[in-house]
Amino acid sequence: MKHVVGPSAIMLGASLGSGETLFWPGLVARHGWGLYWAFWIGVLTQFVINTELQRWTLATGESIFRAFLRVRRFWPWVFLVGGLASLGWPGWAAGAAKVAATAFGLDGTAVQFVGLELASWKLLAVALMVIIWSSYQLSSVMYNAVEAIQVGLLFVAIAGAVTLALVSGSLPELGGLPAGALNVGTLPPEMDVAVFLGGLAFAGAGGYLNLSQSLWAREKGYAMGNYQGRVRNPLVGDEPEPVRREGFTFRPTRLNLRRWRGWWRVIQVEHFLTFVFGLLFVATIMMSVAARHAPNASADALAMWLTDVAPALGGVGALLVFLVLFVALFTTEYAIVESFVRNSADAVYEAYGRDAGWDLSQLFWRLLTAFTAWGVLIILLFTAPFENRGPFFFLVVGAALSGVIMWPYAALTLVMNTTRLPEHLQPGWARVVAMWWASGFYGFFSVLLVGDTLVAAGVPAFETTVGVLGSGTGGYVLWAAFVAVELYVVTKSILGKYRADGTVPGADEADQPFA
């Protein structure tokens, strides 16, 4: 089992401290179970996107960024910038530190550090960033250290969440879940678009994080990824493993097609049982606790847990709240550092570094160090224009931007997998339709967020409404661009499927449900 489970466990860890303990419990506490439909739809949508992101790597051994580069050279840079904008703010480390400071009675206290007066939680957050950086030095293959630590933290977080639900007596709250799960399409009139889009992105890991599924599949050695090298720690001294420019392929013999079918079944089962089931289970439990003990909570979900739920429970219940929150937030920050650095190193390497003669492992280590230092700097200089903002502000910003970048890469991944892979490796029609949905789903809410942001910036002409009708002039332009992109994606994927049909004899040997 340990040879299969791994990538989805890291992805689950990335999800625990975002949507599963903050955004969705906060949304359900504030608006009730009527929003639960968006959560389970978001989780299943990300299941499809994440497994499609792995398809190229399983088929060729190449990373998703190498695949994007084959379409247009600018795509890796686009997602790199989007990743920095959405994940460059260490809100999860800050949140974990805030939880620890509150638990130990240090909230609101300050300490002197190199001549500056700093809030206690800031020094704790810096210490967490340093711990994350140091953990990478424990293994010659840096992925192995991350996987082992994340799996261990997951067990603590899940056990803590279950115990918290039992101690808090919140399980009867689940009675409202079925109606909310079927309440598809209904939104409260006062819903904040940024928070809701953040919730959709973080119904799972979301945004730039999801792209790591491709790289983790290669590091784990899934299918053709087994023939590519892994990123090694340059400080440990092991020989580097080359990551070749061109990927690999296999002849479509009956035996090979059956092996491909087996690998595809493995990644679907691994991702569903670890990622989907884990998310639905843990998040729903945490929603029930928030709904019972913090009804009509404030918009700041972190404050909800610390100032509403923990004091209401007291004793063991409060300690469990602190434990689950701290582990979930720390696990998420750990996964974010891993994901951002791995994605960014690969994007820069494929787009520029390979031709410049750079070493991928050295690039990874340097980016790890630079990103850690950047996080420390942001935490210490948590000042204007964010002087009165808490850590949750950064989480909302990162979540909303994560939702926006999911639209282009969902669309691009579908076009790529239907036009640049041979018949036996392409997604089936059910998956094509599911990816049409995924692209439209995140595109729709991205347009709403862009319009809302422009209106807030003083450009009312770009107002966008949920029903489209009644939007401003600029809003209609945004909706027209959305429709144009979706029509392009649908047309290209249909043409790609029909052009490949019948070109590989025996391709049906690779067929299986939802392939």
Buried (B, 14 or more C-beta within 10 A) or exposed (E): EEEBBBBBBBBBBBBBBBBBBBBBBBBBBBBBBBBBBBBBBBBBBBBBBBBBBBBBBBBBBBBBBBBBBBEEEEBBBBBBEBBBBBBBBBBBBBBBBBBBBBBEEBBEEBEEEEEEEBBBBBBBBBBBBEEBBEBBBBBBBBBBBBBBBBBEBBEBBBEBBBBBBEBBBBEEBBEBBEEBBEBEEEBEEEBBBBBBBBBBBBBBBBBBBBBBBBBBBBBBBBBBBEEBBBBBBBEEEEEBEEBEEEBBBBEBEEEBBEBBBEBBEBBBEBBBEBBBEBBBBBBBBBBBBBBBBBEEBBEBBBBBBBBBBBEBBEEEBBBBBBBBBBBBBBBBBBBBBBBBBBBBBBBBBBBEBBEEEBBBBBBBBBBBEEBBEBBBEBBBEBEEEBEEEBBBBBBBBBBBBBBBBBBBBBBBBBBBBBBBBEBBBBBBEEBBBBBBBBBBBBBBBBBBBBBBBBBEEEEBBBBBEBEBEEBBEBBBBBBEEBBEBBEEBBEBBBEBBEEBEEEBEEBEBBEEEEB
